[in-house]
Amino acid sequence: MVSTISAALARRIALGAQGFGSGGASRASGAGLRQLTSLVSRVGLLQIDSVNVFERSHYMPAFSRLGPYAKADLDRLTYGARMTEYWAHEASFIPVHTLPLLRWRMDDYRARLGEPGSWAAQNPQMLQWLLAELAEKGPSAASAIEHESNKGTGSWWGWSDVKRGLETLFRWGDVVSAGRTRFERTYGLPEQVLTPEIRERVVPRADAMRELISISARAHGVGTAADFADYFRLKGVDALPAIADLESSGELVPVAVEGWSKPAWLHRDARQPRLIEATALLSPFDPMVWQRDRAERLFDFRYRIEIYTPQPKRVFGYYVLPVLIDDRIVGRVDLKNDRQAGVLRVQAAWSEPNPPAEAAARLAVVLRQTAAWQNLTDVDVVPRGTFAEPLAAELART
């Protein structure tokens, strides 16, 4: 018989698996490198995004779960020898030992991006020249290699041929990330950056899929096949056999979740918290909400990012962060970091139906701590949205 668990327990399991449950961003004490390392190991990856209207996405999950911390400590971790970058769930920071599990994806990129008629097939001399440049000069950013003769506009978001070539080689695994400076990626040859152990590890595709699903299932706690597959953007044809293998080994336990229409699995090591204590802002690229269907199942919360929506058609705002209080998403705020004025601007604030009575007060505390973490001196609330008035009133009291 398959055990049935309540939707509320599934929600708490998912939050616990992601490291929530000890106060979140409302914690006053700062987290150090040890806590950051433990968190990254737990969640498995940090999605990277270039939008910086509030804060770059990869810094937010740690703040949401651990409270204030020095971003330089996370930089030491993500740009150090223990982590690297690759296309995991989109562009992501991952533990370096995860990289060999994605070599099949590098092979897939090589087949697709190198097919006849492609840019790579038409520019082999550029790719060879870039590899020679890195071999001679060591790890370099695209801007250090570009010059007037090769700055032509490419079709990938207006990239130059140098940038496009480096990104092609990066997808193929012929070059790897050697860190970032002011968010610009530095590229290096694998032998310049990675240890022989990582470079030489060969993982058969089926074994890699099983390990990736295992990482994903631990990070989910409980989920459907589609949930587990999405974490590393796997296809069902690869994910389903891996799930079956992990079920046979006892690592995944089949369960039914009340209200879920699809079969689900519980990771054998998942905690089953009786309650979750958290007050946090969630990045649009946080694993708790990046798969919108799962967010709706867990929280009854419909969420769509509106960055790419024309301003007149936006419903909630430009860069909107869900507000988590304990095990509920109770609202959303559109945030802007006005660095020049030293102000955290709440461009809009919206509540979900029937928020807890203390929701505005708890969010006000988090916003004050968020501003301090960002080295800002004040929080300003624009009177837009159903949550704006009570939030402004609470901030005025603090």
VENMO-V844859 format. One record per backbone hydrogen bond with DSSP energy under -1.0 kcal/mol. CO is the residue of the C=O (numbers start at 0). NH is the residue of the N-H. E is the energy in kcal/mol with one decimal. If there is no record, write none. Layout:
# VENMO-V844859
co=CO nh=NH e=E
co=CO nh=NH e=E
This chain:
# VENMO-V844859
co=2 nh=255 e=-2.8
co=4 nh=257 e=-2.3
co=5 nh=9 e=-2.3
co=6 nh=10 e=-2.1
co=7 nh=11 e=-2.0
co=8 nh=12 e=-2.9
co=9 nh=13 e=-2.4
co=10 nh=14 e=-2.2
co=11 nh=15 e=-2.7
co=12 nh=16 e=-2.6
co=13 nh=17 e=-1.2
co=14 nh=19 e=-2.5
co=15 nh=18 e=-1.5
co=22 nh=25 e=-1.2
co=22 nh=278 e=-1.2
co=23 nh=26 e=-2.1
co=31 nh=35 e=-2.2
co=32 nh=36 e=-2.6
co=33 nh=37 e=-2.2
co=34 nh=38 e=-2.2
co=35 nh=39 e=-2.6
co=36 nh=40 e=-2.0
co=37 nh=41 e=-1.8
co=38 nh=42 e=-2.8
co=39 nh=43 e=-2.3
co=45 nh=92 e=-2.8
co=52 nh=336 e=-3.0
co=55 nh=58 e=-1.6
co=58 nh=62 e=-1.2
co=59 nh=63 e=-2.9
co=60 nh=64 e=-1.6
co=61 nh=65 e=-3.2
co=62 nh=66 e=-1.6
co=67 nh=30 e=-1.8
co=69 nh=72 e=-1.5
co=69 nh=73 e=-1.1
co=70 nh=74 e=-2.4
co=71 nh=75 e=-2.1
co=72 nh=76 e=-1.4
co=73 nh=77 e=-3.4
co=74 nh=78 e=-2.6
co=81 nh=95 e=-2.3
co=83 nh=93 e=-2.7
co=85 nh=87 e=-1.5
co=85 nh=91 e=-2.3
co=89 nh=87 e=-1.8
co=90 nh=47 e=-3.2
co=91 nh=85 e=-2.1
co=92 nh=45 e=-2.1
co=93 nh=83 e=-2.7
co=94 nh=97 e=-2.3
co=95 nh=98 e=-1.1
co=97 nh=100 e=-1.3
co=98 nh=101 e=-2.1
co=99 nh=102 e=-1.1
co=101 nh=105 e=-1.5
co=102 nh=106 e=-2.3
co=103 nh=107 e=-2.2
co=104 nh=108 e=-2.7
co=105 nh=109 e=-2.4
co=106 nh=110 e=-2.2
co=107 nh=111 e=-2.3
co=108 nh=112 e=-3.5
co=109 nh=113 e=-1.2
co=114 nh=117 e=-2.3
co=117 nh=121 e=-1.5
co=122 nh=126 e=-1.6
co=123 nh=127 e=-2.4
co=124 nh=128 e=-2.5
co=125 nh=129 e=-2.4
co=126 nh=130 e=-2.0
co=127 nh=131 e=-2.2
co=128 nh=132 e=-2.5
co=129 nh=133 e=-2.2
co=130 nh=134 e=-2.2
co=131 nh=135 e=-2.2
co=132 nh=136 e=-3.1
co=133 nh=137 e=-2.1
co=139 nh=186 e=-3.1
co=141 nh=144 e=-1.3
co=141 nh=145 e=-2.3
co=146 nh=149 e=-2.1
co=154 nh=156 e=-1.3
co=155 nh=158 e=-2.0
co=158 nh=153 e=-3.9
co=159 nh=163 e=-2.7
co=160 nh=164 e=-2.6
co=161 nh=165 e=-2.7
co=162 nh=166 e=-2.5
co=163 nh=167 e=-2.1
co=164 nh=168 e=-2.5
co=165 nh=169 e=-2.2
co=166 nh=170 e=-2.3
co=167 nh=171 e=-2.0
co=168 nh=173 e=-1.8
co=168 nh=174 e=-1.4
co=175 nh=187 e=-2.5
co=178 nh=185 e=-3.0
co=180 nh=183 e=-2.2
co=183 nh=180 e=-2.1
co=185 nh=177 e=-3.4
co=186 nh=139 e=-2.4
co=187 nh=175 e=-3.0
co=188 nh=191 e=-1.7
co=189 nh=193 e=-2.9
co=194 nh=198 e=-2.4
co=195 nh=199 e=-2.7
co=203 nh=207 e=-2.6
co=204 nh=208 e=-2.5
co=205 nh=209 e=-1.9
co=206 nh=210 e=-2.3
co=207 nh=211 e=-2.6
co=208 nh=212 e=-2.5
co=209 nh=213 e=-2.0
co=210 nh=214 e=-2.3
co=211 nh=215 e=-2.5
co=212 nh=216 e=-3.0
co=213 nh=217 e=-2.1
co=214 nh=218 e=-1.9
co=215 nh=219 e=-1.7
co=216 nh=220 e=-2.7
co=219 nh=221 e=-1.7
co=220 nh=266 e=-2.9
co=222 nh=264 e=-2.4
co=223 nh=227 e=-2.4
co=224 nh=228 e=-2.5
co=225 nh=229 e=-2.1
co=228 nh=233 e=-3.1
co=229 nh=232 e=-1.2
co=234 nh=237 e=-1.3
co=234 nh=238 e=-2.7
co=235 nh=239 e=-2.6
co=237 nh=241 e=-1.1
co=238 nh=242 e=-2.6
co=239 nh=243 e=-2.3
co=240 nh=244 e=-2.2
co=241 nh=245 e=-2.3
co=242 nh=246 e=-2.2
co=243 nh=247 e=-2.3
co=244 nh=248 e=-1.9
co=245 nh=250 e=-1.5
co=245 nh=251 e=-1.7
co=250 nh=267 e=-2.7
co=252 nh=265 e=-3.1
co=254 nh=263 e=-1.6
co=255 nh=4 e=-2.8
co=256 nh=259 e=-2.4
co=263 nh=254 e=-2.6
co=264 nh=222 e=-2.0
co=265 nh=252 e=-2.7
co=266 nh=269 e=-2.0
co=276 nh=22 e=-3.1
co=277 nh=325 e=-4.3
co=279 nh=323 e=-3.1
co=282 nh=285 e=-2.0
co=285 nh=288 e=-2.0
co=285 nh=289 e=-1.9
co=290 nh=294 e=-2.0
co=291 nh=295 e=-1.9
co=292 nh=296 e=-1.9
co=293 nh=297 e=-3.0
co=294 nh=298 e=-2.5
co=295 nh=299 e=-1.7
co=305 nh=308 e=-1.4
co=309 nh=312 e=-2.1
co=310 nh=313 e=-1.4
co=318 nh=334 e=-1.9
co=320 nh=332 e=-2.2
co=321 nh=281 e=-2.6
co=322 nh=329 e=-2.2
co=323 nh=279 e=-2.7
co=324 nh=327 e=-2.0
co=327 nh=324 e=-3.0
co=329 nh=351 e=-3.2
co=330 nh=322 e=-2.9
co=331 nh=349 e=-3.0
co=332 nh=320 e=-3.2
co=333 nh=346 e=-2.9
co=335 nh=344 e=-3.0
co=336 nh=338 e=-1.6
co=337 nh=341 e=-1.5
co=337 nh=342 e=-1.9
co=341 nh=376 e=-2.4
co=341 nh=377 e=-1.1
co=342 nh=337 e=-2.3
co=343 nh=379 e=-2.5
co=344 nh=335 e=-2.1
co=344 nh=346 e=-1.0
co=345 nh=381 e=-3.0
co=347 nh=333 e=-2.6
co=348 nh=386 e=-2.4
co=349 nh=331 e=-2.5
co=355 nh=358 e=-1.9
co=357 nh=361 e=-2.5
co=358 nh=362 e=-2.6
co=359 nh=363 e=-2.2
co=360 nh=364 e=-1.6
co=361 nh=365 e=-1.8
co=362 nh=366 e=-2.7
co=363 nh=367 e=-2.1
co=364 nh=368 e=-2.2
co=365 nh=369 e=-2.8
co=366 nh=370 e=-2.5
co=367 nh=371 e=-2.1
co=368 nh=372 e=-2.5
co=369 nh=373 e=-1.8
co=370 nh=375 e=-3.3
co=371 nh=374 e=-1.7
co=377 nh=343 e=-2.8
co=379 nh=345 e=-3.5
co=381 nh=383 e=-2.8
co=383 nh=348 e=-2.4
co=384 nh=387 e=-1.0
co=386 nh=390 e=-1.8
co=387 nh=391 e=-2.8
co=388 nh=392 e=-2.1
co=389 nh=393 e=-2.0
co=390 nh=394 e=-2.4
co=391 nh=395 e=-1.9
